[in-house]
Amino acid sequence: MKFADHILFRNSLTELKSILQDEKVFVIIDRKVEALYGFEFPYRKVYVDAGEDSKNLETVSNIVSELLKLGADRNCLLLGIGGGTVTDITGFVAAIYKRGVRYALIPTSLLAMVDAAIGGKTGINFNSYKNILGVFNTPEFVYDCSYFLKTLPEREFLCGAAEMLKIFLITSGAQFRRTVKFFAENKQFTFDNQEELESLVLKAVKAKCKIVDADFKEKGSRRVLNLGHTFAHGIEHAGVEGISHGEAVSIGTVMAAKIACRLDYCSERLVKQITSSFEKVGLPTSTDVNVNLLFEAIEKDKKREDDTIHFVMPTSLGSVRVEQISITHLKGLAQGL
Ligand SMILES: NC(=O)c1ccc[n+]([C@@H]2O[C@H](COP(=O)([O-])OP(=O)(O)OC[C@H]3O[C@@H](n4cnc5c(N)ncnc54)[C@H](O)[C@@H]3O)[C@@H](O)[C@H]2O)c1
């Protein structure tokens, strides 16, 4: 079964009750989302604080303790409800709890709807290194529903835009331009922009699924999805004050474009076009983090092979190139960006 077949696109929660009626459901939910939407989910629950600081072994251990207390057995279905941090944690817990139980996801942030909940990658951080512990684990279903977006703050909305722009920069210049226009004009989800946003989300998810289904375990072609993420993980590890994942991806993508230009894989015009697109949307495009600090995390990147890394660079709007590059060389290229 393809990953795309696991995704249900809906604009209300109506169908959920019948889907779950015969399941022993245990919900793992973001506390903030619980306060807003908890009444929609009358199941046994474990609460988690969202955010990168929670994506660790301590949270996993707390969840396992709670699941044991609540009596979750091997036939249960774990239902992760929240943004990308909660969906990543839920998939990981499901893979290890009692040697593995089934799970499903209800992403509630735009970033999780278009990216984190899509593709079966789960994981937690270790000693502040991103996603060092994790497994590929396919959920029973992902219930992608715009219903939750009405309460998403502007900043989180734009973080979702960053991952959408990343997906379209890899796959489609036309959808990239359409997404820039949408987010330049819309900073929040409203009834008036719902149709256009849902259409963009659908396109982004389908584009990601096509890549995922061709190479689920990321042995080759799926690597393109890491565009912007080599530097993003470095920025997140460096602990830049208050920076979120989507913002780090925006900066990391622009840095990847600048490096592509230094290597003659793209024009300066493309770099300017990409930078101004992210700026128009309202995303950051640069950081003053010291290169040495950035490379502390890049050197620990789980995708590193010996002294090399598969580095993804845009070559035009809608296409990228992956180059296996030595980390030392990359560090040299990143000086003064
Ligand atoms: N597994 C993957 O393939 C993959 C892909 C991309 C990103 N990720 C991971 O996703 C994480 C980032 O996800 P995120 O940006 O969703 O972070 P998050 O889970 O921290 O959520 C962001 C914020 O939005 C709030 N929120 C969520 N839904 C809300 C709603 N409907 N209304 C109001 N507030 C809401 C959360 O409480 C939180 O404060 C990172 O850890 C990243 O590594 C994973």
The ligand as a Gaussian input file, in Angstrom:
#p B3LYP/6-31G(d) Opt

LIG

0 1
 N        8.850000      13.296000      10.582000
 C        9.028000      14.142000       9.584000
 O        9.112000      13.738000       8.414000
 C        9.138000      15.606000       9.878000
 C        9.085000      16.522000       8.822000
 C        9.116000      17.891000       9.131000
 C        9.200000      18.302000      10.448000
 N        9.263000      17.359000      11.439000
 C        9.346000      17.785000      12.841000
 O        8.199000      18.558000      13.158000
 C        8.526000      19.410000      14.250000
 C        7.944000      20.774000      14.003000
 O        6.544000      20.671000      13.914000
 P        5.590000      21.902000      14.331000
 O        6.089000      23.145000      13.707000
 O        4.202000      21.477000      14.092000
 O        5.938000      22.047000      15.876000
 P        5.098000      21.865000      17.248000
 O        4.597000      20.498000      17.392000
 O        6.018000      22.365000      18.306000
 O        3.879000      22.865000      17.058000
 C        4.122000      24.242000      16.897000
 C        3.250000      25.070000      17.851000
 O        1.922000      25.110000      17.361000
 C        1.010000      24.759000      18.404000
 N       -0.162000      24.195000      17.754000
 C       -0.274000      23.013000      17.069000
 N       -1.489000      22.907000      16.533000
 C       -2.182000      24.010000      16.885000
 C       -3.490000      24.499000      16.600000
 N       -4.342000      23.830000      15.803000
 N       -3.868000      25.691000      17.123000
 C       -2.998000      26.422000      17.892000
 N       -1.746000      26.046000      18.167000
 C       -1.347000      24.838000      17.663000
 C        1.791000      23.844000      19.302000
 O        1.249000      23.786000      20.597000
 C        3.162000      24.521000      19.270000
 O        3.182000      25.600000      20.175000
 C       10.038000      19.390000      14.381000
 O       10.415000      18.665000      15.521000
 C       10.507000      18.697000      13.128000
 O       11.711000      17.992000      13.314000
 C        9.216000      16.039000      11.181000

